[in-house]
Amino acid sequence: MPRGGARGGASSGRGAKRIMKGQRRHFTNEDQINQDMEKAEREEQWRKSRGQGGVGGVQPGDLPPSDSEESEETDSEDEMAKPKGVAHLIEIENPNRSNRSQLRKVTDDAAHTKTELSRREREEIEKQQARENYQKQHLAGKTEEARADLARLAIIRKQREEAAKKRELENEKAKEAATKKKS
């Protein structure tokens, strides 16, 4: 029976580590990271002393090219890039395959063109505009519903005014009656 179990696709003997629930996980501590970095620096210094150069073949004393030379080199590097595999030996006429310059043109054109809205988005915007227009007309009193509301408000105001007058009359009568009783 394999050590790692039947699931997982790889047997445990081939370097596949599986962490099961409840088991400890191994984390690299800070001291180990610092030691590894120091070791890499010592190796780099050793290579420099032997004349092999640093990582990537760039010497610390090397200066980057000037701006005019750099722009010319980047253009030529894109065209003269080292081909990978055998792709440079086979001529491919795939219409779906595009160069970087063509991709840049497409993205530039896409940024300048106005994006068209879908039908649902357009309808949602139209509904919102219609709702706002209706609200403006309603506040101005131009809709039938607004006219009916204003008529109801006028009736209610009249009723309240009449009720206030009746109360005032009743209060005056009550005061007159109170003054008659006292005298």
Secondary structure, DSSP 4 states (H G I P E B T S, - for coil): --TT-SSSSS-GGGT---PPTT-------HHHHHHHHHHHHHHHHHHHHHT--SGGG--TTPPPPPHHHHHHHHHHHHHTPPPPTTTTTS----TT---HHHHHHHHHHHHHSPPPPPHHHHHHHHHHHHHHHHHHHHHHT-SHHHHHHHHHHHHHHHHHHHHHHHHHHHHHHHHHHHHHHH-
